[in-house]
Amino acid sequence: MQQITRAGEPMDVAGKLPAAGQVAPVMTLTDADLQDVTLEPFQGQRKVLNIIPSVDTPTCATSTRRFNELASSLENTVVLVVSADLPFAAKRFCGAEGLDNVKTLSTFRHREFQEAWGVALCNSAMEGLCARAVVVLDADNRVLHSELVSELKNEPDYEAALAALKS
């Protein structure tokens, strides 16, 4: 069991975040049109998975906006924002914010993603949500970079994720 903090209070996180060099775990998530999606449609593209608790929190909203901005300058790269939010909420947020360089995916039907990817918050009031993490994959789904953010309220290291894409 991994641990992070929320406002300094320990929180348990089940599973293990994929490490650099590993092939990404299999995943199925639900997109904004309520369709199940795997990594297959993104084959041949580099992927940034911005994994967040909910777009309706300030830090999650900020990281989604920031990755949307960064993605617009990256060739052959897709940003996947993964949360437990209902697809309707994520779609509403991106529409209201004018964010068109990210794709939102939900764990609401596929909670197995959370433990398989090492982001399952458990044993707390936030159980059922994802911990904040970033995983960067190459075009063949090999992990280039991964970060489980140690304090839930902190933003991820954007520069480290970008550096992995430039290497």
ChimeraX attribute file (.defattr): number of C-alpha atoms within 10 A of each C-alpha:
attribute: neighborCount
match mode: 1-to-1
recipient: residues
	/A:1	10
	/A:2	16
	/A:3	16
	/A:4	19
	/A:5	17
	/A:6	13
	/A:7	10
	/A:8	11
	/A:9	10
	/A:10	13
	/A:11	21
	/A:12	19
	/A:13	25
	/A:14	20
	/A:15	17
	/A:16	16
	/A:17	23
	/A:18	21
	/A:19	15
	/A:20	17
	/A:21	12
	/A:22	13
	/A:23	15
	/A:24	22
	/A:25	14
	/A:26	12
	/A:27	17
	/A:28	19
	/A:29	23
	/A:30	21
	/A:31	22
	/A:32	17
	/A:33	11
	/A:34	14
	/A:35	12
	/A:36	15
	/A:37	15
	/A:38	15
	/A:39	16
	/A:40	13
	/A:41	8
	/A:42	17
	/A:43	13
	/A:44	13
	/A:45	18
	/A:46	23
	/A:47	26
	/A:48	26
	/A:49	23
	/A:50	24
	/A:51	29
	/A:52	26
	/A:53	23
	/A:54	23
	/A:55	25
	/A:56	12
	/A:57	11
	/A:58	12
	/A:59	19
	/A:60	24
	/A:61	16
	/A:62	13
	/A:63	22
	/A:64	28
	/A:65	20
	/A:66	14
	/A:67	23
	/A:68	22
	/A:69	15
	/A:70	15
	/A:71	20
	/A:72	14
	/A:73	10
	/A:74	14
	/A:75	10
	/A:76	13
	/A:77	21
	/A:78	21
	/A:79	22
	/A:80	23
	/A:81	24
	/A:82	29
	/A:83	27
	/A:84	24
	/A:85	21
	/A:86	19
	/A:87	21
	/A:88	14
	/A:89	16
	/A:90	24
	/A:91	20
	/A:92	13
	/A:93	17
	/A:94	20
	/A:95	11
	/A:96	9
	/A:97	12
	/A:98	11
	/A:99	17
	/A:100	13
	/A:101	19
	/A:102	22
	/A:103	19
	/A:104	28
	/A:105	29
	/A:106	28
	/A:107	23
	/A:108	17
	/A:109	14
	/A:110	14
	/A:111	17
	/A:112	14
	/A:113	22
	/A:114	26
	/A:115	17
	/A:116	18
	/A:117	21
	/A:118	20
	/A:119	26
	/A:120	28
	/A:121	25
	/A:122	19
	/A:123	12
	/A:124	11
	/A:125	9
	/A:126	15
	/A:127	14
	/A:128	19
	/A:129	21
	/A:130	29
	/A:131	31
	/A:132	29
	/A:133	24
	/A:134	25
	/A:135	24
	/A:136	26
	/A:137	27
	/A:138	21
	/A:139	15
	/A:140	16
	/A:141	22
	/A:142	19
	/A:143	23
	/A:144	24
	/A:145	22
	/A:146	20
	/A:147	20
	/A:148	23
	/A:149	17
	/A:150	20
	/A:151	19
	/A:152	23
	/A:153	16
	/A:154	15
	/A:155	18
	/A:156	22
	/A:157	14
	/A:158	13
	/A:159	9
	/A:160	15
	/A:161	22
	/A:162	17
	/A:163	11
	/A:164	17
	/A:165	19
	/A:166	8
	/A:167	6
